[in-house]
Amino acid sequence: MSKIQNRKSKIQNWAVVIFLLWGGGCGYQFSSKGAEFPKDVKTVFVETFANRSRDMGFESEIASALKSELRQRGQLRVVDRLEQADAILSGVVRSFDSRVLSVNREDEVLQFEMVLVIDMSLRRRVPDELLWRTQGARLSELHSGSRGAVVTSSSSFKTGTLNPGDVRQFTDIQLTETLRQETRERLAEKFARELHQRLMEMF
């Protein structure tokens, strides 16, 4: 087999990483398959993400979460200049939306679902070569829409910034906005962790 054919075969092996989502909230799986991670890739540059969603600024939160995760784990060194990188990590936020998931008999919102859909790719800088990519990766999180729907004993509430006293004092609007912000931060952090984990499994 020629060198060109070998390279095409490797690229195809790297090209599948998919989020599978089961049901509500955080029930998801990030699976991958392919060859081992290139041993010569030690440094990575995280590009500014493109953002096609209506939520301007979330692309910066995603990129920041990825950089933080990579720096914390240490297997790949994040560099600030493109020319210092062995590989380039880039992405496109295709959509980032929130929708009403459930209401009560009085049409009071009980739960919102926040959904992130994103494309990602990792390319070798020199020579320019696609190492890995995912298209249409989907991650979802739920948050309460009213004080009556908050479960203060849940793990998601306990890991947030609110306490049960805050729930009693906030209006529904104040509570929903606070939970919405916490949920978007949690989505960015979970995406970064899952992405890093799958990359490291290829080492």
N, C-alpha and C positions, 0 to 999 in steps of 0.2 A: 504494500500500500504506500502511496506517495506521501510526502510530508504535508502537502495541502489537504489530502484526505484525512490524515491523522488529526490535523488541527480542526477540521470541520467536525470530526467525530467527538473530539474533546469538548468543543463548544456546545454541541447538542446535548452531551451528558450533563453539562452545567446548567442547562437552560430551564430546569423545572423546579420551582419552589412555590407551593400553593398553600394558602390558608383554607382550611375546611372549618366551617362554622356549624355547630350543632345548637339549635335552640337559642335561648335568650342569654343576655349578659356576656359572661366571660367564658362560655363553653366553646372553645375553639382548639384547633390543632394546626401547627405549622410544620408541614412535612417537607422533606427534600430527598433528592437522590442525585447521584453523580459521582464523579471521580474525586480523589483526594484534593484538598486545598493546595495550591501551588506553594512549594516550600520556599521559593525565592521572594514571595510577597510578604514583606515585613512592615511596610508603612502604607498608610491609606490617607487620602485626601477626601473629605466629605464636601461635595459641591453644594451650592445653594439650590434647594429643591424648587422645581417649578410647581405652581399651585393653580389648578383649574377649578378649585372649589370656590364657594362664595365667602369662605371664612379667611380673609386675608390675614397673614401673619402666622397661621398655623404651620406653614412649611418651615419657618424658623424654629418653632418649638420641636418639630420632628427632628430636624438636623441637630439641634442642641442636645436632645435626648440621646441620639445616636453617638455623638461625640463623647458625651459624658459616660455612656455605657462602655464604649471602646477604651477610653482612658482608664476607667475603673478596673476593667478586666485585664488589660495589659497585653493580650496576645498579639494584637495589631497596634502599632504606634500611630496615633493621629498626628499628622503634620499640617502646618498652617499654609504651606506654599505648595502649589501644584507640582512644581519641578522637583520637590523632595519626595514625592510619593511613588511607590511601586504600583499602586492601584488607585482607582478613583471610584468612590461610591456616590451614586447619583440617584435621584428619584423624582417622581411626579405624583403630587397629591391629586388624584382624579376627582375625588369627592369627599366631603366631610360634612355630614348632615345630621340633624336631630329631628326625630319625628315622635308624635304621640303614639305610645304603644298600648296604653289601656286607660279607661276612664270608669268612674263609678256611675251610679244611676242618676246623679245630679250633674253629669257631664264634667265633673271635676277630674283633672288629669292626675292619674296615679303614678304612671311611669312614662319616662321618655327613653327612647333608644338612640344612642349616638353611634354612627357608623362611619368608619374610615375606610376608604378604598385607595390603594396606592400601588404604583409601579416602582420597582427598584432594579438597579443594575450595578454590577461590579466589573470594571474593565481594567486590564493591565495597561499601564501608561505607555511603556515602550517594550516591545512593539504594541500598537493598539490592538487589543484582543478582548473579546467578550469572555469573561470567566463565569459569570453567573447572572441570572436575572429572574425576577418574578413580575407577573403582570396581573393586575386586578386582585391583589392581596386584600382581603377584607377582614376587618376586626371590629367587634361591636361591644359596647358597654351599656348598661342600664343605669338610670338614676331616677330618684323619686321626684314626683311633680307636685307634692303637697306634704304638709306636715303629717297628716294622718297616714301617709303611705311610707313614711320613713321607718325602717327597722333598725333600731339603734344597737341591736345585738349582732347585726350582720358584720362580716369581715370587712366589707368595703366601707361601711360607716366607721368602724373602729380604726381603720388605717387612714382615715381622712382627718381634716383639721377641726371638724365640729365635735361638740359634745352634746349629750341629751338636753342640757340646759339651753343651748343655742337654738335647738329645734323649737322649744316652747316659746322663745322670745322673738324669733324671726317671723315675718309675714311669709306667706306662701311664695310671693315673688322673690323676696330676699333669699329664702332657702333654695329655691329652684336655681337662681343665678349662681349661688355659692356651689351647689352640687354640680352644676353644669361645668364650672371652671375646674373643679376637682376631677371630674370625669374626663375632660379633654387632656389634663395632665397625666392621668392614669393611662389613657390610651397611648399617648406618646411614649411613656416609659415602658409599657408592656410591649409595644411594637419594637422598641430598641432592644429589649431583653431577648425577645424571640428571634429577631434577626441575628443578633450576636451569637446566640446559642447555636443556631443552625450553621452559621459560618464556622464556628469553632469545631463543630462535629466533623467538618471536612478536613481538619488538620491531621 
